[in-house]
Amino acid sequence: MYAQVTTFDGPRSAELVAAADVANRERIMPVLSQDAELQQGLALNLILRRPDGAEMVITVARSTETLHRGEELILGTTLLPGEDPLLLPGPSRVETWSVVDVVPGGATADLLDARVGASGVR
């Protein structure tokens, strides 16, 4: 099992964060969710954000091939009408880690049962 940590350093303006949210919701996630090969190997995707707009995306997958497949799909998308490439500078860093242990807590199933919105509330 592997984890990819994608970091977008802050501070990022509200305009940059909003553009990233639109890109994720309307362009990136639809492509990722429709790819059966990716979905078979994907375990978890967490999007973390600080008040200054910094963001970290943690993706856990069965293999590095799955992680590479996700990268290929994202890089293969075309900007949608209205998306400004200047507001989508890309990540500061992308790192791949081996997962050496998983210790689920009692609330794991409840917390992962439904998507969590940007406010942290389902």
LORO-623039 format. One line per field, with one value per residue (C-alpha): residue number from 1; residue in one letter; x, y, z. Coordinates in Angstrom, 3 decimals. Example, Ala and Ser with C-alpha at 12.3 -4.5 7.8 and 13.67 -1.06 7.14 Angstrom:
! residues 2
n = c(1|2)
res = c(A|S)
east = c(12.300|13.670)
north = c(-4.500|-1.060)
up = c(7.800|7.140)
***
This chain:
! residues 122
n = c(1|2|3|4|5|6|7|8|9|10|11|12|13|14|15|16|17|18|19|20|21|22|23|24|25|26|27|28|29|30|31|32|33|34|35|36|37|38|39|40|41|42|43|44|45|46|47|48|49|50|51|52|53|54|55|56|57|58|59|60|61|62|63|64|65|66|67|68|69|70|71|72|73|74|75|76|77|78|79|80|81|82|83|84|85|86|87|88|89|90|91|92|93|94|95|96|97|98|99|100|101|102|103|104|105|106|107|108|109|110|111|112|113|114|115|116|117|118|119|120|121|122)
res = c(M|Y|A|Q|V|T|T|F|D|G|P|R|S|A|E|L|V|A|A|A|D|V|A|N|R|E|R|I|M|P|V|L|S|Q|D|A|E|L|Q|Q|G|L|A|L|N|L|I|L|R|R|P|D|G|A|E|M|V|I|T|V|A|R|S|T|E|T|L|H|R|G|E|E|L|I|L|G|T|T|L|L|P|G|E|D|P|L|L|L|P|G|P|S|R|V|E|T|W|S|V|V|D|V|V|P|G|G|A|T|A|D|L|L|D|A|R|V|G|A|S|G|V|R)
east = c(0.000|1.230|0.297|0.824|1.056|0.376|1.065|-0.082|1.852|0.073|-0.805|-3.195|-5.803|-9.526|-9.580|-6.933|-8.697|-12.055|-10.523|-8.957|-12.278|-14.085|-11.368|-11.530|-15.327|-16.131|-13.123|-10.841|-13.162|-15.557|-12.643|-11.193|-14.521|-15.354|-12.104|-12.716|-9.005|-8.246|-11.225|-10.162|-6.844|-7.854|-8.409|-8.827|-8.458|-8.268|-8.207|-6.904|-6.924|-5.594|-7.149|-4.376|-5.466|-2.596|-3.789|-2.602|-4.124|-3.387|-4.230|-3.882|-3.773|-2.848|0.095|2.259|0.725|-2.647|-1.122|0.515|-2.810|-4.443|-1.698|-2.081|-5.826|-5.522|-2.799|-4.835|-7.818|-8.477|-9.353|-13.069|-14.487|-13.911|-10.971|-7.981|-4.624|-3.054|-5.310|-4.259|-0.484|-0.267|1.194|4.276|5.354|4.235|5.731|5.065|5.375|5.122|2.385|3.997|1.079|-2.632|-4.337|-8.043|-9.890|-13.418|-14.845|-13.199|-16.287|-18.566|-16.216|-15.682|-19.351|-20.165|-18.213|-17.197|-17.659|-15.156|-16.568|-15.751|-19.442|-21.247)
north = c(0.000|3.482|7.061|10.077|13.413|16.387|19.756|23.223|25.667|28.648|31.294|30.961|33.611|32.911|33.234|30.504|28.212|28.735|27.993|24.792|23.743|24.235|22.337|19.479|19.272|19.856|18.542|16.301|14.227|13.298|11.890|10.012|8.593|7.247|5.307|1.691|0.811|3.662|2.951|-0.697|0.373|3.517|3.191|6.742|10.376|13.059|16.775|18.871|22.659|25.319|28.762|30.348|28.261|25.764|22.339|18.763|15.872|12.408|9.572|5.971|3.217|-0.431|0.328|3.064|2.174|3.305|6.581|7.095|6.322|9.109|11.545|10.599|11.120|14.518|15.738|14.491|16.710|19.892|23.103|23.793|27.021|29.774|28.097|30.425|28.597|31.441|30.479|26.812|26.835|23.159|21.596|22.725|19.111|15.563|12.758|9.021|7.073|3.380|2.737|0.637|0.402|1.159|1.528|2.263|3.751|3.004|5.997|5.170|3.690|6.488|9.245|7.711|6.796|10.068|12.804|15.763|19.264|22.112|23.170|19.776|18.953|16.284)
up = c(0.000|-0.875|-0.067|-2.263|-0.467|-2.727|-1.097|-2.132|0.050|1.561|1.804|-1.126|-1.835|-1.644|-5.442|-5.871|-3.397|-5.126|-8.542|-7.183|-5.649|-8.970|-10.866|-8.372|-8.311|-11.976|-13.913|-11.874|-9.663|-12.497|-14.524|-11.552|-10.397|-13.865|-14.309|-13.244|-13.203|-10.814|-8.574|-8.156|-6.658|-4.772|-1.017|0.254|-0.758|1.950|1.145|4.044|4.196|6.573|7.105|4.983|1.971|2.173|1.120|1.335|-0.580|0.791|-1.580|-0.423|-3.030|-3.468|-5.760|-7.197|-10.572|-9.248|-8.069|-11.468|-13.168|-11.151|-12.143|-15.816|-15.694|-14.004|-16.365|-19.323|-18.545|-20.490|-18.691|-18.716|-20.162|-17.619|-15.879|-15.659|-15.785|-13.784|-10.870|-11.098|-10.556|-9.576|-6.448|-4.559|-3.973|-4.736|-2.645|-2.591|0.646|1.537|4.089|6.806|9.224|9.441|12.813|12.326|15.272|16.380|14.511|11.169|9.523|10.783|9.660|6.225|5.773|4.008|2.312|4.423|3.030|3.146|6.517|8.008|8.300|6.298)
***
